[in-house]
Amino acid sequence: MDEPSKHVEIFNKSQTFRFLPFDSSDKSKWCDVTTTVKLVRYEDLSEYYYISYEYVFSNKNLKERELDDCHPFYGNLELMDHIEGDIIVKNSMSEQIIEYLLMGFDELEEFTGRSTPQGYKGNIMRAITYLWD
C-alpha cells in the first residue's frame, strides 16, 4: 500500500532489539532487529501503522533476504514476503500490539507469562504478518 499524498504523520518511533538463537544460549550469534513504526492519518481520518524492519546479523556471510536461526521468521518461508515490514490499520487491538512491539525486553517481561520476552516479541512480529492491510 503506497501512502497517498494527503496524509499526516502522527508519530515515528524506532527501537532495536537483539535476538539470539532460539534453541541456544550462544550469545556470540545474534540478529539486531530495528523496528520502526510510523502512524499515518489520511484525509478520510483512517489511520495506519507502517511497520518496517531492518536487520544486522552477527553472521556476515548471509546473503540478502537470507536468515539464520536468530531471526524470528527463521524456518517459515511463508513469512518472507513480510520481512521488510507491514502496514496494519490502527484500532484498539493494533494499538496494544504496537505498544508491545516497541517495548523493551525488560519491560515486556512483565506481560509475557511463561514466554521469554524475545519469544513473545517474535510472536508479535509473526502475528502482524496476518494483519497486513
FIFIDO-839778 format. One record per atom (N, C-alpha, C): residue number from 1; residue in three letters; z, x, y. Coordinates in nm, 2 decimals. Layout:
N
<NUM,'ALA',<Z,X,Y>>;
...
% end
This chain:
133
<1,'MET',<0.00,0.09,-0.12>>;
<1,'MET',<0.00,0.00,0.00>>;
<1,'MET',<0.00,0.09,0.12>>;
<2,'ASP',<-0.10,0.08,0.20>>;
<2,'ASP',<-0.11,0.16,0.32>>;
<2,'ASP',<-0.03,0.08,0.43>>;
<3,'GLU',<0.03,0.16,0.52>>;
<3,'GLU',<0.10,0.09,0.63>>;
<3,'GLU',<0.00,0.04,0.73>>;
<4,'PRO',<0.00,-0.09,0.76>>;
<4,'PRO',<-0.08,-0.14,0.87>>;
<4,'PRO',<-0.04,-0.08,1.00>>;
<5,'SER',<-0.12,-0.08,1.10>>;
<5,'SER',<-0.10,-0.01,1.23>>;
<5,'SER',<0.02,-0.07,1.31>>;
<6,'LYS',<0.05,-0.20,1.29>>;
<6,'LYS',<0.15,-0.26,1.38>>;
<6,'LYS',<0.28,-0.27,1.29>>;
<7,'HIS',<0.37,-0.17,1.31>>;
<7,'HIS',<0.50,-0.17,1.24>>;
<7,'HIS',<0.60,-0.09,1.32>>;
<8,'VAL',<0.72,-0.10,1.28>>;
<8,'VAL',<0.83,-0.03,1.35>>;
<8,'VAL',<0.91,0.04,1.23>>;
<9,'GLU',<0.93,0.17,1.25>>;
<9,'GLU',<1.01,0.24,1.15>>;
<9,'GLU',<1.16,0.22,1.19>>;
<10,'ILE',<1.24,0.16,1.10>>;
<10,'ILE',<1.38,0.12,1.13>>;
<10,'ILE',<1.47,0.24,1.10>>;
<11,'PHE',<1.44,0.31,0.99>>;
<11,'PHE',<1.52,0.43,0.96>>;
<11,'PHE',<1.44,0.52,0.87>>;
<12,'ASN',<1.48,0.65,0.87>>;
<12,'ASN',<1.41,0.75,0.78>>;
<12,'ASN',<1.52,0.85,0.74>>;
<13,'LYS',<1.55,0.85,0.61>>;
<13,'LYS',<1.66,0.94,0.57>>;
<13,'LYS',<1.62,1.01,0.44>>;
<14,'SER',<1.66,1.14,0.43>>;
<14,'SER',<1.63,1.22,0.32>>;
<14,'SER',<1.76,1.28,0.26>>;
<15,'GLN',<1.76,1.30,0.13>>;
<15,'GLN',<1.87,1.37,0.06>>;
<15,'GLN',<1.81,1.45,-0.06>>;
<16,'THR',<1.87,1.56,-0.09>>;
<16,'THR',<1.82,1.64,-0.20>>;
<16,'THR',<1.93,1.65,-0.31>>;
<17,'PHE',<1.89,1.63,-0.43>>;
<17,'PHE',<1.99,1.63,-0.54>>;
<17,'PHE',<1.93,1.73,-0.65>>;
<18,'ARG',<2.02,1.80,-0.71>>;
<18,'ARG',<1.99,1.89,-0.82>>;
<18,'ARG',<2.01,1.82,-0.96>>;
<19,'PHE',<1.90,1.81,-1.03>>;
<19,'PHE',<1.91,1.76,-1.17>>;
<19,'PHE',<1.91,1.87,-1.27>>;
<20,'LEU',<1.99,1.87,-1.36>>;
<20,'LEU',<2.00,1.97,-1.47>>;
<20,'LEU',<1.94,1.91,-1.60>>;
<21,'PRO',<1.91,1.99,-1.70>>;
<21,'PRO',<1.86,1.93,-1.82>>;
<21,'PRO',<1.96,1.82,-1.87>>;
<22,'PHE',<1.91,1.71,-1.92>>;
<22,'PHE',<1.99,1.60,-1.96>>;
<22,'PHE',<2.07,1.63,-2.09>>;
<23,'ASP',<2.02,1.72,-2.18>>;
<23,'ASP',<2.08,1.74,-2.30>>;
<23,'ASP',<2.14,1.88,-2.31>>;
<24,'SER',<2.18,1.94,-2.20>>;
<24,'SER',<2.22,2.08,-2.20>>;
<24,'SER',<2.32,2.10,-2.08>>;
<25,'SER',<2.40,2.20,-2.09>>;
<25,'SER',<2.48,2.24,-1.98>>;
<25,'SER',<2.43,2.36,-1.91>>;
<26,'ASP',<2.31,2.40,-1.94>>;
<26,'ASP',<2.24,2.52,-1.88>>;
<26,'ASP',<2.22,2.50,-1.73>>;
<27,'LYS',<2.29,2.57,-1.65>>;
<27,'LYS',<2.27,2.55,-1.50>>;
<27,'LYS',<2.17,2.64,-1.44>>;
<28,'SER',<2.10,2.72,-1.52>>;
<28,'SER',<2.00,2.81,-1.47>>;
<28,'SER',<1.87,2.74,-1.46>>;
<29,'LYS',<1.86,2.62,-1.53>>;
<29,'LYS',<1.74,2.54,-1.53>>;
<29,'LYS',<1.77,2.42,-1.45>>;
<30,'TRP',<1.68,2.39,-1.35>>;
<30,'TRP',<1.71,2.27,-1.26>>;
<30,'TRP',<1.58,2.22,-1.20>>;
<31,'CYS',<1.60,2.10,-1.14>>;
<31,'CYS',<1.49,2.04,-1.06>>;
<31,'CYS',<1.56,1.98,-0.94>>;
<32,'ASP',<1.53,2.03,-0.82>>;
<32,'ASP',<1.58,1.97,-0.69>>;
<32,'ASP',<1.48,1.86,-0.65>>;
<33,'VAL',<1.54,1.74,-0.64>>;
<33,'VAL',<1.46,1.62,-0.60>>;
<33,'VAL',<1.50,1.58,-0.46>>;
<34,'THR',<1.40,1.59,-0.37>>;
<34,'THR',<1.43,1.55,-0.23>>;
<34,'THR',<1.37,1.41,-0.22>>;
<35,'THR',<1.46,1.31,-0.19>>;
<35,'THR',<1.42,1.17,-0.18>>;
<35,'THR',<1.42,1.14,-0.03>>;
<36,'THR',<1.31,1.08,0.01>>;
<36,'THR',<1.30,1.03,0.15>>;
<36,'THR',<1.28,0.88,0.15>>;
<37,'VAL',<1.35,0.81,0.22>>;
<37,'VAL',<1.34,0.67,0.23>>;
<37,'VAL',<1.31,0.63,0.38>>;
<38,'LYS',<1.20,0.56,0.40>>;
<38,'LYS',<1.17,0.50,0.53>>;
<38,'LYS',<1.18,0.35,0.52>>;
<39,'LEU',<1.24,0.28,0.61>>;
<39,'LEU',<1.24,0.14,0.62>>;
<39,'LEU',<1.15,0.10,0.73>>;
<40,'VAL',<1.05,0.02,0.70>>;
<40,'VAL',<0.95,-0.02,0.80>>;
<40,'VAL',<0.95,-0.17,0.81>>;
<41,'ARG',<0.94,-0.22,0.94>>;
<41,'ARG',<0.93,-0.36,0.97>>;
<41,'ARG',<0.79,-0.39,1.03>>;
<42,'TYR',<0.73,-0.50,0.98>>;
<42,'TYR',<0.59,-0.53,1.02>>;
<42,'TYR',<0.60,-0.65,1.11>>;
<43,'GLU',<0.48,-0.68,1.17>>;
<43,'GLU',<0.47,-0.79,1.27>>;
<43,'GLU',<0.53,-0.92,1.21>>;
<44,'ASP',<0.50,-0.95,1.09>>;
<44,'ASP',<0.55,-1.08,1.03>>;
<44,'ASP',<0.70,-1.07,0.99>>;
<45,'LEU',<0.77,-0.97,1.03>>;
<45,'LEU',<0.91,-0.94,1.01>>;
<45,'LEU',<0.94,-0.91,0.87>>;
<46,'SER',<0.84,-0.89,0.78>>;
<46,'SER',<0.87,-0.84,0.65>>;
<46,'SER',<0.91,-0.69,0.66>>;
<47,'GLU',<1.00,-0.65,0.57>>;
<47,'GLU',<1.04,-0.51,0.57>>;
<47,'GLU',<1.03,-0.45,0.43>>;
<48,'TYR',<0.99,-0.32,0.43>>;
<48,'TYR',<0.96,-0.25,0.31>>;
<48,'TYR',<1.02,-0.11,0.31>>;
<49,'TYR',<1.07,-0.07,0.20>>;
<49,'TYR',<1.12,0.07,0.18>>;
<49,'TYR',<1.00,0.15,0.13>>;
<50,'TYR',<0.97,0.26,0.20>>;
<50,'TYR',<0.88,0.36,0.15>>;
<50,'TYR',<0.96,0.48,0.09>>;
<51,'ILE',<0.95,0.49,-0.04>>;
<51,'ILE',<1.04,0.59,-0.10>>;
<51,'ILE',<0.94,0.71,-0.15>>;
<52,'SER',<0.97,0.83,-0.11>>;
<52,'SER',<0.89,0.94,-0.16>>;
<52,'SER',<0.98,1.05,-0.22>>;
<53,'TYR',<0.93,1.12,-0.31>>;
<53,'TYR',<1.00,1.23,-0.38>>;
<53,'TYR',<0.92,1.36,-0.37>>;
<54,'GLU',<0.99,1.46,-0.35>>;
<54,'GLU',<0.93,1.60,-0.36>>;
<54,'GLU',<1.02,1.68,-0.45>>;
<55,'TYR',<0.96,1.77,-0.52>>;
<55,'TYR',<1.03,1.85,-0.63>>;
<55,'TYR',<1.02,2.00,-0.61>>;
<56,'VAL',<1.13,2.06,-0.65>>;
<56,'VAL',<1.13,2.21,-0.66>>;
<56,'VAL',<1.19,2.24,-0.80>>;
<57,'PHE',<1.12,2.31,-0.88>>;
<57,'PHE',<1.17,2.34,-1.02>>;
<57,'PHE',<1.21,2.48,-1.03>>;
<58,'SER',<1.32,2.51,-1.10>>;
<58,'SER',<1.35,2.65,-1.13>>;
<58,'SER',<1.24,2.72,-1.21>>;
<59,'ASN',<1.18,2.64,-1.29>>;
<59,'ASN',<1.07,2.69,-1.38>>;
<59,'ASN',<0.94,2.70,-1.29>>;
<60,'LYS',<0.91,2.81,-1.24>>;
<60,'LYS',<0.79,2.83,-1.15>>;
<60,'LYS',<0.66,2.83,-1.23>>;
<61,'ASN',<0.66,2.82,-1.36>>;
<61,'ASN',<0.54,2.82,-1.44>>;
<61,'ASN',<0.48,2.68,-1.46>>;
<62,'LEU',<0.55,2.57,-1.41>>;
<62,'LEU',<0.50,2.44,-1.42>>;
<62,'LEU',<0.38,2.42,-1.34>>;
<63,'LYS',<0.28,2.34,-1.39>>;
<63,'LYS',<0.16,2.31,-1.31>>;
<63,'LYS',<0.19,2.18,-1.23>>;
<64,'GLU',<0.10,2.15,-1.14>>;
<64,'GLU',<0.11,2.03,-1.06>>;
<64,'GLU',<0.12,1.91,-1.14>>;
<65,'ARG',<0.21,1.82,-1.11>>;
<65,'ARG',<0.24,1.70,-1.19>>;
<65,'ARG',<0.29,1.72,-1.33>>;
<66,'GLU',<0.33,1.84,-1.36>>;
<66,'GLU',<0.39,1.87,-1.49>>;
<66,'GLU',<0.55,1.87,-1.47>>;
<67,'LEU',<0.62,1.82,-1.57>>;
<67,'LEU',<0.76,1.80,-1.56>>;
<67,'LEU',<0.83,1.88,-1.67>>;
<68,'ASP',<0.95,1.92,-1.65>>;
<68,'ASP',<1.03,1.97,-1.76>>;
<68,'ASP',<1.15,1.87,-1.78>>;
<69,'ASP',<1.24,1.91,-1.87>>;
<69,'ASP',<1.35,1.82,-1.91>>;
<69,'ASP',<1.46,1.80,-1.80>>;
<70,'CYS',<1.44,1.86,-1.69>>;
<70,'CYS',<1.54,1.84,-1.58>>;
<70,'CYS',<1.50,1.71,-1.50>>;
<71,'HIS',<1.37,1.68,-1.50>>;
<71,'HIS',<1.32,1.57,-1.42>>;
<71,'HIS',<1.36,1.43,-1.48>>;
<72,'PRO',<1.40,1.33,-1.40>>;
<72,'PRO',<1.44,1.20,-1.45>>;
<72,'PRO',<1.33,1.13,-1.52>>;
<73,'PHE',<1.20,1.16,-1.50>>;
<73,'PHE',<1.09,1.09,-1.56>>;
<73,'PHE',<1.03,1.16,-1.68>>;
<74,'TYR',<1.10,1.28,-1.72>>;
<74,'TYR',<1.05,1.36,-1.83>>;
<74,'TYR',<1.04,1.28,-1.96>>;
<75,'GLY',<0.93,1.29,-2.03>>;
<75,'GLY',<0.91,1.22,-2.15>>;
<75,'GLY',<0.86,1.08,-2.15>>;
<76,'ASN',<0.84,1.03,-2.02>>;
<76,'ASN',<0.79,0.89,-2.01>>;
<76,'ASN',<0.66,0.89,-1.93>>;
<77,'LEU',<0.55,0.90,-2.00>>;
<77,'LEU',<0.42,0.91,-1.93>>;
<77,'LEU',<0.39,0.79,-1.85>>;
<78,'GLU',<0.45,0.67,-1.88>>;
<78,'GLU',<0.42,0.55,-1.80>>;
<78,'GLU',<0.47,0.57,-1.66>>;
<79,'LEU',<0.56,0.65,-1.63>>;
<79,'LEU',<0.62,0.67,-1.50>>;
<79,'LEU',<0.55,0.77,-1.41>>;
<80,'MET',<0.45,0.84,-1.47>>;
<80,'MET',<0.38,0.94,-1.39>>;
<80,'MET',<0.31,0.89,-1.27>>;
<81,'ASP',<0.26,0.77,-1.27>>;
<81,'ASP',<0.20,0.71,-1.16>>;
<81,'ASP',<0.30,0.69,-1.04>>;
<82,'HIS',<0.43,0.70,-1.07>>;
<82,'HIS',<0.53,0.68,-0.97>>;
<82,'HIS',<0.60,0.81,-0.93>>;
<83,'ILE',<0.55,0.92,-0.97>>;
<83,'ILE',<0.62,1.05,-0.95>>;
<83,'ILE',<0.63,1.08,-0.80>>;
<84,'GLU',<0.54,1.04,-0.72>>;
<84,'GLU',<0.55,1.07,-0.58>>;
<84,'GLU',<0.63,0.97,-0.50>>;
<85,'GLY',<0.66,0.85,-0.56>>;
<85,'GLY',<0.74,0.75,-0.50>>;
<85,'GLY',<0.69,0.61,-0.51>>;
<86,'ASP',<0.75,0.52,-0.44>>;
<86,'ASP',<0.71,0.38,-0.45>>;
<86,'ASP',<0.74,0.31,-0.32>>;
<87,'ILE',<0.68,0.19,-0.31>>;
<87,'ILE',<0.71,0.10,-0.20>>;
<87,'ILE',<0.77,-0.02,-0.25>>;
<88,'ILE',<0.89,-0.06,-0.20>>;
<88,'ILE',<0.95,-0.18,-0.25>>;
<88,'ILE',<1.00,-0.27,-0.13>>;
<89,'VAL',<1.00,-0.40,-0.15>>;
<89,'VAL',<1.03,-0.49,-0.05>>;
<89,'VAL',<1.18,-0.48,-0.02>>;
<90,'LYS',<1.22,-0.50,0.10>>;
<90,'LYS',<1.37,-0.50,0.13>>;
<90,'LYS',<1.42,-0.64,0.11>>;
<91,'ASN',<1.53,-0.64,0.03>>;
<91,'ASN',<1.60,-0.76,0.00>>;
<91,'ASN',<1.75,-0.72,-0.03>>;
<92,'SER',<1.84,-0.81,-0.06>>;
<92,'SER',<1.98,-0.77,-0.08>>;
<92,'SER',<1.99,-0.68,-0.20>>;
<93,'MET',<1.91,-0.70,-0.31>>;
<93,'MET',<1.92,-0.61,-0.42>>;
<93,'MET',<1.87,-0.47,-0.39>>;
<94,'SER',<1.75,-0.46,-0.32>>;
<94,'SER',<1.69,-0.33,-0.30>>;
<94,'SER',<1.78,-0.26,-0.19>>;
<95,'GLU',<1.85,-0.33,-0.11>>;
<95,'GLU',<1.94,-0.26,-0.01>>;
<95,'GLU',<2.04,-0.18,-0.09>>;
<96,'GLN',<2.10,-0.24,-0.19>>;
<96,'GLN',<2.20,-0.17,-0.28>>;
<96,'GLN',<2.14,-0.05,-0.35>>;
<97,'ILE',<2.02,-0.08,-0.41>>;
<97,'ILE',<1.95,0.03,-0.48>>;
<97,'ILE',<1.93,0.15,-0.39>>;
<98,'ILE',<1.88,0.13,-0.27>>;
<98,'ILE',<1.86,0.24,-0.18>>;
<98,'ILE',<1.99,0.31,-0.14>>;
<99,'GLU',<2.09,0.23,-0.12>>;
<99,'GLU',<2.22,0.29,-0.08>>;
<99,'GLU',<2.27,0.38,-0.20>>;
<100,'TYR',<2.26,0.34,-0.32>>;
<100,'TYR',<2.30,0.42,-0.43>>;
<100,'TYR',<2.20,0.54,-0.46>>;
<101,'LEU',<2.07,0.52,-0.43>>;
<101,'LEU',<1.97,0.62,-0.45>>;
<101,'LEU',<2.00,0.74,-0.35>>;
<102,'LEU',<2.05,0.71,-0.23>>;
<102,'LEU',<2.07,0.82,-0.13>>;
<102,'LEU',<2.21,0.87,-0.14>>;
<103,'MET',<2.30,0.81,-0.22>>;
<103,'MET',<2.44,0.85,-0.23>>;
<103,'MET',<2.45,0.99,-0.30>>;
<104,'GLY',<2.54,1.07,-0.25>>;
<104,'GLY',<2.57,1.20,-0.32>>;
<104,'GLY',<2.63,1.18,-0.45>>;
<105,'PHE',<2.61,1.27,-0.54>>;
<105,'PHE',<2.67,1.26,-0.68>>;
<105,'PHE',<2.82,1.24,-0.68>>;
<106,'ASP',<2.89,1.31,-0.59>>;
<106,'ASP',<3.04,1.29,-0.59>>;
<106,'ASP',<3.08,1.15,-0.55>>;
<107,'GLU',<3.02,1.09,-0.45>>;
<107,'GLU',<3.05,0.95,-0.41>>;
<107,'GLU',<3.00,0.85,-0.52>>;
<108,'LEU',<2.88,0.88,-0.57>>;
<108,'LEU',<2.82,0.79,-0.67>>;
<108,'LEU',<2.90,0.78,-0.79>>;
<109,'GLU',<2.97,0.88,-0.83>>;
<109,'GLU',<3.06,0.89,-0.95>>;
<109,'GLU',<3.16,0.77,-0.95>>;
<110,'GLU',<3.20,0.73,-0.83>>;
<110,'GLU',<3.30,0.62,-0.82>>;
<110,'GLU',<3.24,0.49,-0.87>>;
<111,'PHE',<3.11,0.48,-0.89>>;
<111,'PHE',<3.04,0.35,-0.92>>;
<111,'PHE',<2.97,0.35,-1.05>>;
<112,'THR',<2.97,0.46,-1.13>>;
<112,'THR',<2.88,0.48,-1.24>>;
<112,'THR',<2.94,0.44,-1.38>>;
<113,'GLY',<3.07,0.41,-1.38>>;
<113,'GLY',<3.13,0.38,-1.51>>;
<113,'GLY',<3.13,0.50,-1.59>>;
<114,'ARG',<3.09,0.49,-1.72>>;
<114,'ARG',<3.09,0.60,-1.81>>;
<114,'ARG',<2.97,0.69,-1.80>>;
<115,'SER',<2.87,0.65,-1.72>>;
<115,'SER',<2.75,0.73,-1.70>>;
<115,'SER',<2.78,0.84,-1.60>>;
<116,'THR',<2.71,0.95,-1.62>>;
<116,'THR',<2.72,1.06,-1.52>>;
<116,'THR',<2.64,1.02,-1.40>>;
<117,'PRO',<2.68,1.07,-1.28>>;
<117,'PRO',<2.61,1.04,-1.16>>;
<117,'PRO',<2.46,1.08,-1.17>>;
<118,'GLN',<2.43,1.19,-1.23>>;
<118,'GLN',<2.30,1.23,-1.25>>;
<118,'GLN',<2.22,1.13,-1.33>>;
<119,'GLY',<2.27,1.09,-1.45>>;
<119,'GLY',<2.21,0.99,-1.53>>;
<119,'GLY',<2.19,0.86,-1.46>>;
<120,'TYR',<2.29,0.82,-1.39>>;
<120,'TYR',<2.28,0.69,-1.31>>;
<120,'TYR',<2.17,0.70,-1.21>>;
<121,'LYS',<2.16,0.81,-1.13>>;
<121,'LYS',<2.06,0.82,-1.03>>;
<121,'LYS',<1.92,0.83,-1.09>>;
<122,'GLY',<1.91,0.89,-1.21>>;
<122,'GLY',<1.78,0.89,-1.28>>;
<122,'GLY',<1.74,0.75,-1.32>>;
<123,'ASN',<1.84,0.67,-1.36>>;
<123,'ASN',<1.81,0.53,-1.40>>;
<123,'ASN',<1.77,0.45,-1.27>>;
<124,'ILE',<1.83,0.48,-1.16>>;
<124,'ILE',<1.79,0.41,-1.04>>;
<124,'ILE',<1.64,0.44,-1.01>>;
<125,'MET',<1.61,0.57,-1.02>>;
<125,'MET',<1.47,0.61,-0.99>>;
<125,'MET',<1.37,0.54,-1.08>>;
<126,'ARG',<1.41,0.54,-1.21>>;
<126,'ARG',<1.32,0.47,-1.31>>;
<126,'ARG',<1.31,0.32,-1.28>>;
<127,'ALA',<1.43,0.26,-1.24>>;
<127,'ALA',<1.43,0.11,-1.21>>;
<127,'ALA',<1.33,0.08,-1.09>>;
<128,'ILE',<1.33,0.17,-0.99>>;
<128,'ILE',<1.25,0.15,-0.87>>;
<128,'ILE',<1.10,0.14,-0.91>>;
<129,'THR',<1.06,0.21,-1.02>>;
<129,'THR',<0.92,0.21,-1.06>>;
<129,'THR',<0.88,0.07,-1.11>>;
<130,'TYR',<0.97,-0.02,-1.15>>;
<130,'TYR',<0.94,-0.15,-1.19>>;
<130,'TYR',<0.95,-0.25,-1.08>>;
<131,'LEU',<0.98,-0.21,-0.96>>;
<131,'LEU',<1.00,-0.30,-0.84>>;
<131,'LEU',<0.89,-0.28,-0.74>>;
<132,'TRP',<0.80,-0.18,-0.76>>;
<132,'TRP',<0.70,-0.15,-0.66>>;
<132,'TRP',<0.62,-0.27,-0.62>>;
<133,'ASP',<0.58,-0.27,-0.49>>;
<133,'ASP',<0.51,-0.38,-0.43>>;
<133,'ASP',<0.37,-0.33,-0.39>>;
% end
